[in-house]
Amino acid sequence: MKAPPERLYGRARGHRLRARQELLLQVTLPRLRFPAELAANPLAAFAPRPAECWLEVGFGGGEHALAQAAAHPEAGLIACEVFVNGLCSLLSRLVPEVAEATAALPGNLRVWDADARTLIRALPPACLDRLFLLFPDPWPKARHAKRRFVHPATLAEVARVLKPGAEWRIASDDPTYQAWVVEVLAAQDAFAAAPPVARRPAGWPPTRYEVKALAAGRTPLYWSLRRR
Ligand SMILES: C[S@@+](CC[C@H](N)C(=O)[O-])C[C@H]1O[C@@H](n2cnc3c(N)ncnc32)[C@H](O)[C@@H]1O
């Protein structure tokens, strides 16, 4: 099986940005950005220092990341996204207009606006208590399988940074990706994986992508893996 390429995502910028979005990127994002130099000690990026460190890969519009950060002040959440319009969406929900430079920001939320795998590689072993991968880009063509985040090579990197007993949540509505997750999980022993469920478990805030999938009649599956 081929190793994953350096780029896992399709496009990093969609339609043209409005003035407010430019301001959010220039003024608010630096206030919230996870500093790369703290990768060796991620809890130090939060104030106050949280009891746990969580990470979300590909937060999209940020609905899930914001809901988790609000519901769990005990956890510091690093929310990763490469898509600029997604970054703007999270930032615009956080700060009111004209307060981009001054609005109070949650002390337990930090944004990584680059490939999540780069950060994962820089983190120390066994530092994360929870990882979220919700509706990853499916890359349904077989020749693109190496771009899928769930991949034997990435699985080893994720296993390295999760603490024993830590949870990895995965959701997907794409039948090809669902079958792929089952196949990849069957071939590894770093994670204990119960069969997926077809109803979103309690404590999993919905995402925009999920709402679209349900409206289109697709059936998401939800996995909760445990690091052995
Ligand atoms: C299909 S969307 C789902 C977004 C969101 N989780 C939801 O459920 O609404 C997948 C997102 O993952 C992001 N993404 C893909 N690969 C990534 C990576 N390696 N690091 C960070 N973000 C990534 C994409 O930019 C995209 O916004």
The ligand as an SDF file (V2000), in Angstrom:
LIG
                    3D

 27 29  0  0  0  0  0  0  0  0999 V2000
  -15.8110   16.9720    4.4130 C   0  0  0  0  0  0  0  0  0  0  0  0
  -15.1820   18.2550    5.4090 S   0  0  0  0  0  0  0  0  0  0  0  0
  -15.9620   17.9590    6.9800 C   0  0  0  0  0  0  0  0  0  0  0  0
  -15.8660   19.1440    7.9060 C   0  0  0  0  0  0  0  0  0  0  0  0
  -16.4690   18.9940    9.2960 C   0  0  0  0  0  0  0  0  0  0  0  0
  -15.7370   18.0210   10.0920 N   0  0  0  0  0  0  0  0  0  0  0  0
  -17.9370   18.6220    9.2110 C   0  0  0  0  0  0  0  0  0  0  0  0
  -18.2720   17.4800    9.5650 O   0  0  0  0  0  0  0  0  0  0  0  0
  -18.7540   19.4790    8.8240 O   0  0  0  0  0  0  0  0  0  0  0  0
  -13.4960   17.7700    5.7320 C   0  0  0  0  0  0  0  0  0  0  0  0
  -12.6220   18.9190    6.1750 C   0  0  0  0  0  0  0  0  0  0  0  0
  -11.3500   18.4500    6.5590 O   0  0  0  0  0  0  0  0  0  0  0  0
  -10.3690   19.3930    6.1710 C   0  0  0  0  0  0  0  0  0  0  0  0
   -9.0840   18.6640    6.1020 N   0  0  0  0  0  0  0  0  0  0  0  0
   -8.8000   17.6290    5.2730 C   0  0  0  0  0  0  0  0  0  0  0  0
   -7.5670   17.1590    5.4970 N   0  0  0  0  0  0  0  0  0  0  0  0
   -7.0540   17.9030    6.5140 C   0  0  0  0  0  0  0  0  0  0  0  0
   -5.8010   17.8900    7.1910 C   0  0  0  0  0  0  0  0  0  0  0  0
   -4.8510   17.0110    6.8840 N   0  0  0  0  0  0  0  0  0  0  0  0
   -5.6140   18.7910    8.1810 N   0  0  0  0  0  0  0  0  0  0  0  0
   -6.5810   19.6920    8.5000 C   0  0  0  0  0  0  0  0  0  0  0  0
   -7.7910   19.7450    7.8810 N   0  0  0  0  0  0  0  0  0  0  0  0
   -8.0220   18.8630    6.9020 C   0  0  0  0  0  0  0  0  0  0  0  0
  -10.8700   19.9270    4.8450 C   0  0  0  0  0  0  0  0  0  0  0  0
  -10.3570   21.2130    4.5540 O   0  0  0  0  0  0  0  0  0  0  0  0
  -12.3770   19.9600    5.0870 C   0  0  0  0  0  0  0  0  0  0  0  0
  -12.8190   21.2120    5.5620 O   0  0  0  0  0  0  0  0  0  0  0  0
  1  2  1  0
  2  3  1  0
  2 10  1  0
  3  4  1  0
  4  5  1  0
  5  6  1  0
  5  7  1  0
  7  8  2  0
  7  9  1  0
 10 11  1  0
 11 12  1  0
 11 26  1  0
 12 13  1  0
 13 14  1  0
 13 24  1  0
 14 15  1  0
 14 23  1  0
 15 16  2  0
 16 17  1  0
 17 18  1  0
 17 23  2  0
 18 19  1  0
 18 20  2  0
 20 21  1  0
 21 22  2  0
 22 23  1  0
 24 25  1  0
 24 26  1  0
 26 27  1  0
M  CHG  2   2   1   9  -1
M  END
$$$$
